[in-house]
């Protein structure tokens, strides 16, 4: 009966995720730059701990951010994880503010061991999101008021297939083959108020698809019978991803609520192809597990986005540096009578110099997070919640400050497979 309940919850959650995925994923003017807002770490287990994950070596969690962790899976186990998220953002300038709400799919991943020394995993993760609408205007001496409208949507997703091999009791190596794909749509309109000039609109659609690779290393040290220390390292290659752009520029008139095309200035519907340069990301992390009760984790990652190129343009991005840390407390991992002692309490924080550098100002992001992990009785499944509160940017130098509240929920289900039943 318990298994049927878990399967029912799983089906409901998957249905909700695909329903959520049809909605807008983000609303931020900063997603105009580069490939949009990077989705650095979206599993609720890790988000609650400041997004620390590089040195997570847990047989009950699939950690796609360090492929060497796949050797942690127990024999005959099968782990499935999925989830969703919601974010409320307040955007502020020196004299204006706006509040937006967006929900999205979080992840869909699974992992299992192949042998005692080999583990594998595959999954679907969001990589970046684009969503913005910006209005501006200026007064021309001959044409009067000219209104500008900038809108964008889309994003990139990632499908990965990874494997890990345990060289000995301490050292594991792993690799993820990542397929990056998706579309970025950026539109611009110029609307004249003189009643005589034709308005202009430009539609630019970029399609991205290609492979890159991520290497992982995990080194486990047993300090004593109840204390374990882990070092983790990850790096991806400096990749060239195929990109194709189509551009349509038209003049038009507004009649009632309709836009009537008058002339086509440029129509490159066949598109032109080039490469997107995705810069290398290097990360190092550590974790300390004490008596299965206390877990400390910390990460440091660096990615030089000044090397980014899209059709030869850099978008003036900068090197990104992120530091995160977190703590998990489980009152009694082996408790069988008092449920609350099995609950995992998590707390974390993050500081990041983002890749955005505007008006000679590099934008910082900082946040605090916390969460809970609830095991489901008589099953090997767990429901995880996380809450993150933080801010990015500044109101100085005509920029925008974003204050956000992010809620995530995830379901991790662990089962046993390839085991023949002795009784029917």
C-alpha angles and dihedrals in degrees: 000000000000091000091052089053092052092049091049092051089048093053092047092049093049090050090051092049094054089046091051092047090066090065129080111288100204144357112203131129088215090067086074090082130076112340093328132260109348114230097219102176125353108171108112091222090062099033090061088057096053091274092292110157113129094100097035108130105172125147090211097054131063106222108194092175093073113031093195088071090074090086088070093076114114120238115282092004125138121194125195123183134180139153151152139232142208127202132192115196131189112201119199139186125178091280109011138058137182134185122213134182124206135173130192149167113275111196147316115207142149137187140185141164122258097189135351089276103033129069129176137194140181135183154139121259134173111245104183139352132210123197127141144134119195128180125196138158144191136186118244118199092228105023099041120216115006115198120203125202123190120185134169141175142165132067146200129273132196133218114192137187115191142175136189135198126203109221093187140333091292108034131060130173128198145173135202122204104209126198111199118198143154145093137274118204121194122178133183131189130189112198119191122208099201092088093228107069120080115244117239131220131185124197118193119183121184123193118199130191135152148103135273132169136230125201124202137191129189126188118188123197124190104213091181138331092290104028126073130181123198133190120197133190131184136177136168127205124259093257136200109215121193114248132182126193131198121190129193121183119183141165117226146172127225114234113181102309096335131092112222116201114230105175141355114229098177131007115177095164090148086062131206126255133222139139133279113216111220108195124229118268119206123189138175128189144173136202135189120200116193120191091328084283106087124041122182121186134177134176137192120190134174130194122176103217091176084084091058117116133180112185087339095307121118100198087218094272123167140212112288121215123185131186122185137169139179148176131216124194125191112182095210121354093193099044115134105177108037110059097194090064089065094056115109115225115202135189132173151149140211138201122188139176098213125216090250115107113173129167089357089303122117109211120232128206126202132173147165123219141184137174151161136238116210118194115214112237117256092002136087091236133109136194114213129197129189136180124197126189121184150119140240132197133004140257090233122104092022092296132135129248117212121200113189143188115198126189122190134185127189139178121211115189122189122195141163123247140176089036115127115224115240093199130035 
